[in-house]
Amino acid sequence: MNPRSAPLAAMAAMCAIWGYSWIAMKIALRHAHPFDFAAERLVLGALLLFAIIAATGRRLTLSRYRMAIVLGVVQVGIFVSLSHYALVAAGPGKTSVLTFTMPFWMIVFAHVMLGERMRGAQWFSVMLAFAGLVLIVSPWRLASLEGSLLAVASGAVWALGAVMSKRWPTKDAEPLTFTAWQLAFGSVPLVLLSILHPHEAPRWNGEYAIALAYSTIFATAGGWWLWTYVLSHASAGITGLNSLAIPVIAVIASWLQLGERPPPHELAGMALIGSALALLAWLGLRRAPVAPRT
């Protein structure tokens, strides 16, 4: 595969996997508390990656653990804790989509910490994407201020962790091994929340097992590995904006599988985000160097 196209393919796969994961989450939360579901998929996802690492003969340890601990706690533990607190406060509705204010926080943090700047028509794509997200979230219809603030905070924490990984990269670490340790350290706060917060135990059945399996194998183990790879090969701001495809895919999948037909303003929001991402892709192609003819 062309080295320039590999990060794009990884981003597309990640958006598809995480977009559908919102459907798996909605199904899982019919049978389990958000803290139990999050703890289970993070612990199982980390164990799965460690098993793959061992089976493929890769090194199981890291030369340094500081960034794995920091990013695991911030980008996984605190982010997932806040987003699932939002689910507890407001349920898995539009409030949870406020997590995807992340790209706009990412632009701010990347500007301050990395010196990245949006230029020219890129700002137009940012405005299109923001308008599209507003239409999908429909803030005038949100029922829980607490849930909304928690979801926005989770997006900010996610963005901060992503930019930190760009500011202090771990170039000597195997991405799969680093992701496994990041998930392991990030699972600790969720396991503690699952144990200490009073709630009913999960009701195990086939539907919950399938939703948990998808969330473990694809959304957690696969998704976070792809996110780590993409962040190491693309700018933080552009990576964040492209992740806005995730709520669009979530809305479409919810429509197709759960029959939750989006109203006209959500369809308009999806069209705006699609236009913003198409503009970003076109701008990227214009800047791509042309190979010399031989």
N, C-alpha and C positions, 0 to 999 in steps of 0.2 A: 504493500500500500504506500502511496505517496506520503512522505513525512508531513506534508502540509495538510493532507486530508485526514490523517489519523485522528487529530484532536477534534475535527468536525464530526467524524463518525462516532467518536466516543461521546461527544456532547449530545448528538442526536439520540444515541442509545440511552444515555442517562436520562434525558428529558422524557423519553417514552416510558422507561421503567418507573421513574418517580411520578410521572403523570398518572399512570394506572395505579400506582401504590395508594393513591387517595381513595380509590374504589375499594381496594383490599382493606384499607383502614376502616372505612365506613362499615363494611361487612363485619370485620373483626370486633368493632366496638358494640355490635349488637349482643356480643357474648362475653366481653371482658372489659374491665376498667382500663382507661388509657395508660395508667402507670404500669399495670401488669403486662399489657400488650407491648409497650415500648421496651420494658426490661427484658422480656422474653426474646424479642427479635434482635436486640442489641447483643445479648449474651450469646444466643445461638449463632448470630452472624459472625461474631468474633471467633467462636469455636470452629465454624465452618471454614473460615479463612486460614486459621492455624492448621486445620486438617489438610487443606489444599497445599499449604506451604510445606508441610512435612512430607506429603505424598509426592511432591515434585522435587524434593531434594534441596529446596531453598533454605537459606539460613533463617532460623526461628527467632533469633535475637537481633536487637539493634545495637549499634556502637554507642549511641547516645539516646536517652529516653526523654530528655527534657521537653522537646517539642511535641513528642507523641503524647505526653501527659498534658501539656498545656492545651494543645488542639483537641485532644480527646475530651477534656473537661469543658472547654469553651465551645468548640464547634459541634460537638456531639452531645455531651452531657447536659450543659446548661441550655443549649438550643432546643434539644428534644424535650427537656423538662418544662421549659417555658411554653413551647408549642402545645404540649399535652396538658399543661395547666389551663391553657386557653380552651382546649377541648372539654375539660371538666367544667369550666365556667360557662361555656356557651354551646357546647355540642359541635359535631363535625359538619357545620354548615359553612356559610360564607365567611364567618369570622376567621376560620382557620386559613383561608386564602390570603389573609393579611400578612401571613408569614412571607409572602412573596413581594413585600416591600423591600426585601433583602437586596435586589439589584440596585435600588436607588441609594440605600445605605452603603453599598459596596462602592459606588461611584465616589461618594464622599470620603470614605476611608481610604480608598486607593489614591485619591488626590492628595490627602494629607500625609499618608504613610509611605506611598510609593512614587508620588509625583506624576501619576498617570493623569492625563487630561483628555476629555472628549473634545473633538475638534469639528468645526464646520457643521456638516449635515448630520454628524453623529448626535448632536444635541437635538436635532429635529426627531431622530429616531427615539431618543430618550423621552421627549414630550409625547410622541405617539404612544409609546409603550405605557407611560404613566396614565394617560387618558384611558387606554384600554383596560388597565388594571382597575382603575376607579369604576368603570362600567361593570366589570365582572364582580368586584367586591360589593358594589352598591352600598356605600357607607351610610346612606340615608335609611337603609333598611336593617342595619345591625341592631340587635336587641340587647347586647351585653357590652357595656363600656369596659368592664374588667377584662372580659375575654378578648376584646379588640386590642386593648393596650398590651396584654400579655403576648398576643400574636405578633404585634408590631415589634415588641421588645425581642421576641425570638428571632425575627428577621434581622434585626440590628446585630444581635449576638452572632448569628450565622455569618453575616457579612464580615464582622470583625475577625472571626476565626479564619475565614477564607483569606482575607488580606494579610493577616499575621503569617499564614503559611507561605504567602508570596514574599513577605518582608524578611522572614527568616527561614529560607528553604532548607530542606534536609536532602541535599543532592546525593549523599552517600548511602541513603536508605533505599532498599527495594520497596517500590510503591505498595505491593501486596502485603509485605510484612509490616510496613508502617501503618497501613490502613487497619490491619488486624489489631495491632497494639492500640491504635487510636480508638477503635470501637471498644476494646477491652477496658481501657481507662474511662471512656465516656459512659460505659454501662453502669459504673459504680453509683453515680447519683440516682439513676433510675431504679436500680435494685433497692437502694435505701428508701426511696419514695414508695416503691411497691410494698416494702415490708412495713414501713412506719405509718403510711396513710391508711386509715380504716376504710375498707370497702369490701364488696362481695368478691369471692374467688371467681376466676374464669369458669364459664360453663363450656366444657369441652364437647365438641361435636365435629362432624365432618366439615361443615362450612367454616368453622373457626380454624380448624387445622389447615385447610387449604389457604385461607387468607394469611395465616401466620407463616406458612411455608413460602408463599410468594414474597412476603415482606422480609423474611429472613434471607432467602437465597438471592433474590433479585434486588429488592429495594435497599436492603442493608448491606450485605456483603458485596454484591455487584455494584450497586449505585454509589456507595461511598468510595469504592476503589476507582470507579470511573471519574468521580468528582476530583479525587486526588490527582489523577492523571491529567485531567483537563486543566486544572489550576496550574500545574507545572509546565504546561505548554501554551498557555494563552494568557492575555492580559486579564486582570481581575475585573475591570469594568465591563469588558465585552462578554466575558464568561457569565457575569451576573445577569446582564441583559438577555442573553440567549436563554437563560434558565426560565425566563417568563413563558417559554413554550410549555412548561410543566402545568401551570393552572389551566391553560387552554386545552391540553390533552386531557386533564382531569375532568373538565366540563364536558368534553365530547364523549369520553368514556362513560361518564355518569349518565349522559343522555342515552347512549346506545345500550348499556347494560342494565341500568336501574330505572330507565324511563323518566329521568328528571330532565325534561325538555327545557333548555335555556330560553328565557324570555328575550325579546328583541334587543334590549340594551346589552345583554351579555353577549349575544351574537355580534353586535357592533364592537364590543370590547375585544372579542377574539379577533375580529378583522383588523382592528387597529394594531394589536400586538403582532399579528402576522405581517402586517405592512412594515412595522418597525424592524422586525427581524429580517425581512426581505431586503430592506434598505441597508441594514448593517452588513448583510452578506454581499450585496452589490458593491458597497464601499470597500469591503475587504478585497473583493476581486479586482477592483480598480487599482488598489495599491499593491497587489501581488506582482512580484517581478516577473517579467517575461523571459522565458528561457531563450538563449541565443540560438539562432538557426545554424545548422551545420551543413 
